[in-house]
Amino acid sequence: MNTLIERTSNKLVKAFLNNRIIAPLPKRFTKKLTEANKFRVLCESKVKKPIIGYKAGGTGIPVMKKLKEKEPFYASVYKDNFLKSGRSVKISKTTFGIELEVCYLIKRSFFNSKGIITMRNISKFISHMAPCIEIVGYRQRKKGITSFGDLCSDFGANVKFLIGQKKKYKKINIGNLNTNISNKKTKQNINGNTNAVFINPLNSLKFVLNKLRKEKKHLNKSFYVFTGSTVGVVPIGKGIYQGKIEKLGSVKVKIR
């Protein structure tokens, strides 16, 4: 089918796989989150690479209210875009931000379970937790965010994820941990808190897991869930960024 949505998705997928930039997507695919989500799902179906996990996007409640959305969105994260702390990442003109997040490693047994995920039963599915950095940007020649659809339609706007040392999961007050991301070269030093993430990162995780269940996603392995930024979207520059999350540890990336 040589329809507009097929042609456009093919262009974006090719850009995603070859690290290239294309013209902005037609607004019909980005203005409304429902349509952007359909477009994202179509694009992801054409990427034949291993999925390492999923990200929650649009988890800042003030931004959610401003853009008149009732909930975040989620997108797949591919193994090729998953790196260990300290690695180097080259950015482009359409890479617009860096985020500091809490991520969870979820047991494979999640896919064999049934029922709704709640705050009471969610712990039994979590293996480990860790600090991570997400680098966000478009595969398109565009800047700024006018809707969640802008982010969701372009593979959730995820460019790279870098993970710090994992810790075995234990219950802590995840909704009130101090966070900080800094870069001496760019003189950035931004403080945050885990309560900026859709009430808290565990609630964000619950959202993603219930979406995966509803949409009958299945992986034959443990997987990561990246829960959203604790410091907002920080404008990105070159140099070494270090992120710290209280009680979880630190994570670094060299941006070039």
N, C-alpha and C positions, 0 to 999 in steps of 0.2 A: 504494500500500500504506500503510494508516494504522496501521502497527505502532508500537510504542513507540520503536524505534530511529529510525524515520523522523520521528516527531513531535519527538523530542528533538533530532535533528540539525537539523531545520528551525528550532527555537527558537534553538539555538546559532549557526547560520549568520546568522540575522536579527540576533542580538545583536552578532556579529562585524562585520557590515556597517554597522550603525547605531550602533555604539559604546554599547551598552546592557548592562545587567546582568540576568541571569536567576537563577532558583533553582538550587542545586547539581544537577549531573548525577546520575542514579541510579548507585549504586556498581557495578552490573554492567558499566558502560561505563568505569570508571576504576580498579578494583581491580587488574586484571591488565593488564600492558603489551600483551599480544597482543590483548586485546579493545579496549583504548584505541586501539591503532593502527588497527584496523578501523574504529572510530568516527571517528577523525581523517580517514582516507581518504574515508569517506562524506561528511563535512562539506566537505572540500576539493573534492570532485567537484561540489558545489553552488555554489561560489564562482566566478563567471564574470569574474574579474579577472586581469590579467597577473601572472604569477609572476616575481619578480626573482631568486629563488634558493632555497636551502634552509639550514636550521639544524640543527646537531647539538645535542641536549639530553641532560642527564644525563651529562655527560662527566667529572665528578669521581669518580675511582676510590674514595675513601673513602665517598662517598655511595652509589655503585654497590654496594659491599660491604654497607653498612648496610641497604640496601633489597633486597638479595639479587637483583640484576640482573647479567647477564653482559656486557651491552653497552649503549651509549646508544640513543637513538632519533633520528629526524629528522622534520622537518616543513617544509612549504612556507612561503616568505616572499613576500608580495605587494608589488607596486610601491607601493601606497598607503601602506604602512607603512615605507617606505625613505626616509630623509632625509639631507641633507648635514650635516656637523658644524656646530654652532652654532645649529641650529634649536631652537625652543621646543616642548615637549610637555606637554600637560595630562594629569595622572594622575587616577585615581579611587581609591576606598577599596579596591578589589581589585587595584590595582597594588602588588606587594609587593617588587620588587627591581630592581636595576640591575647590569649585568655589563659587564666589559671583555674584549674578545675580539680574536683575529686572524681576519681574513676573507681569502678568496682569490677572485680573479676567474678563472673557468675558461673556457677556449676552447670555442667552439661545436663544434670538431672532436672533442671528447670523445664526442659522441653518434654519430659515424661510426666510432669505433674499436671494437675487439672485445677480449675477454679480460679477465682480472682486473687490477685496479689494484694495483700494488705500490709499495713505497717506492723501487724502482729506476726505474720508468717514470712515476711520478706527475708529475714536474717538467715533462714535455713538454706537459701539459695546462694548466699554470698560466700565466696572463698577468701578473697583478699581485697584490699583497698590500697590506693596509692595517689600521690599528687601527679598531675599531668598538665602539660601545656598544649593548647590547641592553637594552631596558626590558621587564621581564617581569611578567605578571599574568594574572588570570583574567577571563573574561566572566561569572563566576558569583559569587554571594554566599558565598564561602568563603575561608578563610585556611589557610595552612600547606600542607605537602607530606607526604603519607603514603606515596606511591608514585610511580614514574615515570608511571604511568597518569594521575594527577592532572594532570600537566603535558602529556603527549602528547595526551590526549583533547581538550583545549581549545586546538586549533591550535598545540600546542607551547608554549603560554603566552607566545607572543611578541606584544608590543604595538607596539613601534617599534624600528627599527634606525637608527643614525646612523653614518655612515662618515667617517673622516678621509681625508687625502690619500693616494691610491694611489701605490705605488711599483712599478716594473717588477720582476718576480720574479727573485730570485737566491738561491742556496743559502746559508743562514746556519744557525747553531746554534739553530734555532727552539725546541728543547726546553729552553733555559736562558736566557731573556730576562727581565729584571726588569720588572715592571709596577706601576702605581700608579693609583688613582682617588681623587679628593678633592673635597670640597665645603666651602668655608670657612663658609658659612652654617650648615650642620648639624654643623660641626667633625668631619667624617669624613676620614680619611686612611688608606687601606688599601693595603698592599703585597701583591704577588702575584708569580707566576712562570708562564711559559708551560708549565712542566712539570706544572702542575696539570690540564692538559687532556688526559685520556685518553692518557697518556704524553707526547704533544706535539700541537700543532695540526695538523701534517702527517699524523699518524696518524689524527686525528679526520676530517680531510678524506678520507683513504683510505676510512674507514668509510662516509662519506656517498656517495662516488662509487660504491662497490661496491653499496650499497643501491639507488641510482638505476639502475644497470645491471641488477641482479637483477630489479627491479620494472618494467623497461622504460620508465622515464620519458624524455621527450624534449622539449626546447625548441629552437626555431629561432633561438637566439641564445646569446651568452656569458651566464654566470650567476655569481652569488656563492654561496659556501658560508661560513657563519658557524660557527666550529669549537668554541665553548664558552668558558665564563668562566675567566679566569686569576686571578680574585680571589674566586671563589665568588659567591653571591647576596648582594649588599650591600643592606641595608634602605634604601629610597628615601625621600628627603625633598625639600623644595622648595629651589630655588637652582640654581647653576651647577655641574655636575659636569665635571671635566676628567680624562680618562684618558690615560695615557702608557704606551707600550710601547717598550722599549729597541730601537733600530735601526729602528723602524717609524714612530714619530712620535706625534702626539696627536690627540685627538678630544674635542669638547665637546657638552654639551646643557644647555639651560635647562629645568628642571622647574618647573612651576607648578600 
